[in-house]
Amino acid sequence: MMLIVWRELLKKHENEVAAVITEPIMTNSGVILPEEGYLKEVRRLCDEYGVLLIIDEVKTGFNAAPSAAFSLYNIEPDLVTFGKVVGGGTPLAAFGGKREFMEEILPLGGAIHFGTYNANPLCVAAGLTALKEIFTSNTYSEMCKLNDQLYKGVKDAVEDLKIKAAVVKVGNMGSIFFGLDELPRNFREAFKCDKFMWYRYWINMINRGVIPYGGAWFEEWFVSAMHTKEDIEITIEKTVDTFKVLKNVNC
Ligand SMILES: Cc1ncc(COP(=O)(O)O)c(C=O)c1O
């Protein structure tokens, strides 16, 4: 369905569209995984219509996958943007891509990309240290193992307590969509989730000492390098306690 819309839009606006910018996995909607072949077809359509494909890895990079999450789907974007993890806790963002496009930037090309904080030495040092010394492949696989455990705990709690919710995970991230039987395939489907139930869940978890997510239904959880097995066990225990309350409250 979405691909038909893309195709029609690109055809209708042929020679007017400069770029398609998309996350490889939607994350400002809870985690929504792309359907089989979706990104490959987006790549193909961009090639057909001479449009740049820019992949936004601000949230997914070094979280949904050990590097850029587009690598999970066998596509090559023209440009990629990163943020968050890339700065190792300091405010840093980065972009990169194919030589022919990066060479368009000054001093090799004519496009200006100046800024007060560009290549800020403190942030670049923190980012490099985080990526080279903290974010090792061992650390990432540990985070993913903990996330598997968390996902299983949440999913088991949903099933055992008969909570109407769909649960998803990828890499070190995951989401719960209350009120849905199936995982959403796009924002419109995700938006049908039971947001009131989500806020009850969030407040109940916080009252039990666990911040399970950012503060909105359209965020997700992340397991970090600092989390321990014990943190995951506590989170699962508090999730079960919370679900028991949600079940008994007439929302
Ligand atoms: C997916 C995504 N892309 C881009 C941005 C914007 O990043 P920045 O604040 O570095 O401009 C955000 C902000 O959180 C985001 O979630």
The ligand as a Gaussian input file, in Angstrom:
#p B3LYP/6-31G(d) Opt

LIG

0 1
 C       14.514000       9.719000      14.169000
 C       15.016000      11.106000      14.465000
 N       15.652000      11.787000      13.514000
 C       16.141000      13.025000      13.745000
 C       16.001000      13.629000      14.966000
 C       16.533000      15.004000      15.152000
 O       17.817000      14.938000      15.607000
 P       18.574000      16.292000      16.004000
 O       17.960000      16.738000      17.286000
 O       19.994000      15.873000      16.148000
 O       18.344000      17.252000      14.904000
 C       15.354000      12.958000      15.986000
 C       15.235000      13.585000      17.317000
 O       15.076000      12.960000      18.333000
 C       14.846000      11.662000      15.742000
 O       14.198000      10.983000      16.699000

